[in-house]
Amino acid sequence: MPPELNPQEHIWDELRGKESPSRVFDSLDGVTAQWEAGRPEMAAHHEALRSLTAWS
């Protein structure tokens, strides 16, 4: 069984899956810009974000 992820790791996994699926970037700056562009959209969905990070 794989180890449990920390709550913030779920956020990065979600950003990676939604903002850059199957995409190759020329630089780390490109990755950073793409993920920063996706953060406001993710932050606007409070319940979805809570489901990723709120554990009992």
Distance bins in CASP14 RR format, pairs under 12 A and 6 or more apart:
PFRMAT RR
TARGET T0000
AUTHOR 0000-0000-0000
RMODE 2
METHOD distances of the structure
MODEL  1
2 9 0 0 0 0 0 1 0 0 0 0 0
3 9 0 0 0 0 0 1 0 0 0 0 0
4 10 0 0 0 0 0 1 0 0 0 0 0
4 55 0 0 0 0 1 0 0 0 0 0 0
5 11 0 0 0 0 1 0 0 0 0 0 0
5 12 0 0 0 0 1 0 0 0 0 0 0
5 13 1 0 0 1 0 0 0 0 0 0 0
5 14 0 0 0 0 0 1 0 0 0 0 0
5 52 0 0 0 0 1 0 0 0 0 0 0
5 53 0 0 0 0 0 1 0 0 0 0 0
5 55 0 0 0 0 0 1 0 0 0 0 0
6 12 0 0 0 0 1 0 0 0 0 0 0
6 13 0 0 0 0 0 1 0 0 0 0 0
6 52 0 0 0 0 0 1 0 0 0 0 0
6 53 0 0 0 0 1 0 0 0 0 0 0
6 55 0 0 0 0 1 0 0 0 0 0 0
7 13 0 0 0 0 0 1 0 0 0 0 0
7 14 0 0 0 0 0 1 0 0 0 0 0
7 49 0 0 0 0 1 0 0 0 0 0 0
7 50 0 0 0 0 0 1 0 0 0 0 0
7 51 0 0 0 0 0 1 0 0 0 0 0
7 52 1 0 0 1 0 0 0 0 0 0 0
7 53 1 1 0 0 0 0 0 0 0 0 0
7 54 1 0 0 1 0 0 0 0 0 0 0
7 55 1 0 0 1 0 0 0 0 0 0 0
8 14 0 0 0 0 0 1 0 0 0 0 0
8 15 0 0 0 0 0 1 0 0 0 0 0
8 49 0 0 0 0 0 1 0 0 0 0 0
8 52 0 0 0 0 1 0 0 0 0 0 0
8 53 1 0 0 1 0 0 0 0 0 0 0
8 55 0 0 0 0 0 1 0 0 0 0 0
9 15 0 0 0 0 0 1 0 0 0 0 0
9 16 0 0 0 0 0 1 0 0 0 0 0
9 52 0 0 0 0 1 0 0 0 0 0 0
9 53 0 0 0 0 1 0 0 0 0 0 0
10 16 0 0 0 0 0 1 0 0 0 0 0
10 17 0 0 0 0 0 1 0 0 0 0 0
10 42 0 0 0 0 0 1 0 0 0 0 0
10 48 0 0 0 0 0 1 0 0 0 0 0
10 49 0 0 0 0 1 0 0 0 0 0 0
10 50 0 0 0 0 0 1 0 0 0 0 0
10 51 0 0 0 0 1 0 0 0 0 0 0
10 52 1 0 1 0 0 0 0 0 0 0 0
10 53 1 0 0 1 0 0 0 0 0 0 0
10 54 0 0 0 0 0 1 0 0 0 0 0
10 55 0 0 0 0 1 0 0 0 0 0 0
11 17 0 0 0 0 0 1 0 0 0 0 0
11 18 0 0 0 0 0 1 0 0 0 0 0
11 19 0 0 0 0 0 1 0 0 0 0 0
11 35 0 0 0 0 0 1 0 0 0 0 0
11 38 0 0 0 0 0 1 0 0 0 0 0
11 39 0 0 0 0 1 0 0 0 0 0 0
11 42 1 0 0 1 0 0 0 0 0 0 0
11 43 0 0 0 0 1 0 0 0 0 0 0
11 45 0 0 0 0 0 1 0 0 0 0 0
11 48 0 0 0 0 0 1 0 0 0 0 0
11 49 1 0 0 1 0 0 0 0 0 0 0
11 50 0 0 0 0 0 1 0 0 0 0 0
11 51 0 0 0 0 0 1 0 0 0 0 0
11 52 1 0 1 0 0 0 0 0 0 0 0
11 53 1 0 0 1 0 0 0 0 0 0 0
11 54 0 0 0 0 0 1 0 0 0 0 0
12 18 0 0 0 0 0 1 0 0 0 0 0
12 19 0 0 0 0 0 1 0 0 0 0 0
12 20 0 0 0 0 0 1 0 0 0 0 0
12 31 0 0 0 0 0 1 0 0 0 0 0
12 35 0 0 0 0 1 0 0 0 0 0 0
12 38 0 0 0 0 0 1 0 0 0 0 0
12 39 0 0 0 0 0 1 0 0 0 0 0
12 42 0 0 0 0 0 1 0 0 0 0 0
12 52 0 0 0 0 0 1 0 0 0 0 0
12 53 0 0 0 0 0 1 0 0 0 0 0
13 19 0 0 0 0 0 1 0 0 0 0 0
13 20 0 0 0 0 0 1 0 0 0 0 0
13 21 0 0 0 0 0 1 0 0 0 0 0
13 35 0 0 0 0 0 1 0 0 0 0 0
13 42 0 0 0 0 0 1 0 0 0 0 0
13 52 0 0 0 0 1 0 0 0 0 0 0
13 53 0 0 0 0 0 1 0 0 0 0 0
14 20 0 0 0 0 0 1 0 0 0 0 0
14 21 0 0 0 0 0 1 0 0 0 0 0
14 35 0 0 0 0 0 1 0 0 0 0 0
14 38 0 0 0 0 0 1 0 0 0 0 0
14 39 0 0 0 0 0 1 0 0 0 0 0
14 41 0 0 0 0 0 1 0 0 0 0 0
14 42 1 0 0 1 0 0 0 0 0 0 0
14 43 0 0 0 0 0 1 0 0 0 0 0
14 45 0 0 0 0 0 1 0 0 0 0 0
14 48 0 0 0 0 1 0 0 0 0 0 0
14 49 0 0 0 0 1 0 0 0 0 0 0
14 51 0 0 0 0 0 1 0 0 0 0 0
14 52 1 0 0 1 0 0 0 0 0 0 0
14 53 0 0 0 0 0 1 0 0 0 0 0
15 21 0 0 0 0 0 1 0 0 0 0 0
15 31 0 0 0 0 0 1 0 0 0 0 0
15 32 0 0 0 0 0 1 0 0 0 0 0
15 34 0 0 0 0 1 0 0 0 0 0 0
15 35 1 0 1 0 0 0 0 0 0 0 0
15 36 0 0 0 0 1 0 0 0 0 0 0
15 37 0 0 0 0 0 1 0 0 0 0 0
15 38 1 0 0 1 0 0 0 0 0 0 0
15 39 1 0 0 1 0 0 0 0 0 0 0
15 40 0 0 0 0 0 1 0 0 0 0 0
15 41 0 0 0 0 1 0 0 0 0 0 0
15 42 1 0 0 1 0 0 0 0 0 0 0
15 43 0 0 0 0 0 1 0 0 0 0 0
15 49 0 0 0 0 0 1 0 0 0 0 0
15 52 0 0 0 0 0 1 0 0 0 0 0
16 22 0 0 0 0 0 1 0 0 0 0 0
16 23 0 0 0 0 1 0 0 0 0 0 0
16 25 0 0 0 0 0 1 0 0 0 0 0
16 31 0 0 0 0 1 0 0 0 0 0 0
16 34 0 0 0 0 1 0 0 0 0 0 0
16 35 1 0 0 1 0 0 0 0 0 0 0
16 38 0 0 0 0 0 1 0 0 0 0 0
16 42 0 0 0 0 0 1 0 0 0 0 0
17 23 0 0 0 0 1 0 0 0 0 0 0
17 34 0 0 0 0 0 1 0 0 0 0 0
17 35 0 0 0 0 0 1 0 0 0 0 0
17 38 0 0 0 0 0 1 0 0 0 0 0
17 42 0 0 0 0 0 1 0 0 0 0 0
18 34 0 0 0 0 0 1 0 0 0 0 0
18 35 0 0 0 0 1 0 0 0 0 0 0
18 37 0 0 0 0 0 1 0 0 0 0 0
18 38 1 0 0 1 0 0 0 0 0 0 0
18 39 0 0 0 0 0 1 0 0 0 0 0
18 41 0 0 0 0 1 0 0 0 0 0 0
18 42 1 0 0 1 0 0 0 0 0 0 0
18 45 0 0 0 0 0 1 0 0 0 0 0
18 48 0 0 0 0 0 1 0 0 0 0 0
18 52 0 0 0 0 0 1 0 0 0 0 0
19 25 0 0 0 0 0 1 0 0 0 0 0
19 30 0 0 0 0 0 1 0 0 0 0 0
19 31 0 0 0 0 1 0 0 0 0 0 0
19 32 0 0 0 0 0 1 0 0 0 0 0
19 33 0 0 0 0 1 0 0 0 0 0 0
19 34 1 0 1 0 0 0 0 0 0 0 0
19 35 1 0 1 0 0 0 0 0 0 0 0
19 36 0 0 0 0 1 0 0 0 0 0 0
19 37 1 0 0 1 0 0 0 0 0 0 0
19 38 1 0 1 0 0 0 0 0 0 0 0
19 39 0 0 0 0 1 0 0 0 0 0 0
19 40 0 0 0 0 0 1 0 0 0 0 0
19 41 0 0 0 0 1 0 0 0 0 0 0
19 42 0 0 0 0 1 0 0 0 0 0 0
20 30 0 0 0 0 1 0 0 0 0 0 0
20 31 1 0 0 1 0 0 0 0 0 0 0
20 32 0 0 0 0 0 1 0 0 0 0 0
20 33 0 0 0 0 0 1 0 0 0 0 0
20 34 1 0 1 0 0 0 0 0 0 0 0
20 35 1 0 0 1 0 0 0 0 0 0 0
20 36 0 0 0 0 0 1 0 0 0 0 0
20 37 0 0 0 0 0 1 0 0 0 0 0
20 38 0 0 0 0 1 0 0 0 0 0 0
21 34 0 0 0 0 0 1 0 0 0 0 0
23 30 0 0 0 0 1 0 0 0 0 0 0
23 31 0 0 0 0 1 0 0 0 0 0 0
23 34 1 0 0 1 0 0 0 0 0 0 0
23 35 0 0 0 0 0 1 0 0 0 0 0
24 30 0 0 0 0 0 1 0 0 0 0 0
24 31 0 0 0 0 1 0 0 0 0 0 0
24 34 0 0 0 0 0 1 0 0 0 0 0
25 31 1 0 1 0 0 0 0 0 0 0 0
25 32 0 0 0 0 1 0 0 0 0 0 0
25 33 0 0 0 0 1 0 0 0 0 0 0
25 34 1 0 0 1 0 0 0 0 0 0 0
25 35 0 0 0 0 0 1 0 0 0 0 0
26 33 0 0 0 0 0 1 0 0 0 0 0
26 34 0 0 0 0 0 1 0 0 0 0 0
27 33 0 0 0 0 1 0 0 0 0 0 0
27 34 0 0 0 0 0 1 0 0 0 0 0
28 34 0 0 0 0 0 1 0 0 0 0 0
28 35 0 0 0 0 0 1 0 0 0 0 0
29 35 0 0 0 0 0 1 0 0 0 0 0
29 36 0 0 0 0 0 1 0 0 0 0 0
30 36 0 0 0 0 1 0 0 0 0 0 0
30 37 0 0 0 0 1 0 0 0 0 0 0
31 37 0 0 0 0 0 1 0 0 0 0 0
31 38 0 0 0 0 0 1 0 0 0 0 0
32 38 0 0 0 0 0 1 0 0 0 0 0
32 39 0 0 0 0 0 1 0 0 0 0 0
33 39 0 0 0 0 0 1 0 0 0 0 0
34 41 0 0 0 0 0 1 0 0 0 0 0
35 41 0 0 0 0 0 1 0 0 0 0 0
35 42 0 0 0 0 1 0 0 0 0 0 0
36 42 0 0 0 0 0 1 0 0 0 0 0
36 43 0 0 0 0 0 1 0 0 0 0 0
38 44 0 0 0 0 1 0 0 0 0 0 0
38 45 0 0 0 0 0 1 0 0 0 0 0
39 45 0 0 0 0 0 1 0 0 0 0 0
39 49 0 0 0 0 0 1 0 0 0 0 0
40 49 0 0 0 0 0 1 0 0 0 0 0
41 48 0 0 0 0 0 1 0 0 0 0 0
41 49 0 0 0 0 0 1 0 0 0 0 0
42 48 1 0 0 1 0 0 0 0 0 0 0
42 49 1 0 0 1 0 0 0 0 0 0 0
42 50 0 0 0 0 0 1 0 0 0 0 0
42 51 0 0 0 0 0 1 0 0 0 0 0
42 52 0 0 0 0 1 0 0 0 0 0 0
42 53 0 0 0 0 0 1 0 0 0 0 0
43 49 1 0 0 1 0 0 0 0 0 0 0
43 50 0 0 0 0 0 1 0 0 0 0 0
43 52 0 0 0 0 0 1 0 0 0 0 0
43 53 0 0 0 0 0 1 0 0 0 0 0
45 51 0 0 0 0 1 0 0 0 0 0 0
45 52 0 0 0 0 1 0 0 0 0 0 0
46 52 0 0 0 0 0 1 0 0 0 0 0
46 53 0 0 0 0 0 1 0 0 0 0 0
46 54 0 0 0 0 0 1 0 0 0 0 0
47 53 0 0 0 0 0 1 0 0 0 0 0
47 54 0 0 0 0 1 0 0 0 0 0 0
48 54 0 0 0 0 0 1 0 0 0 0 0
END
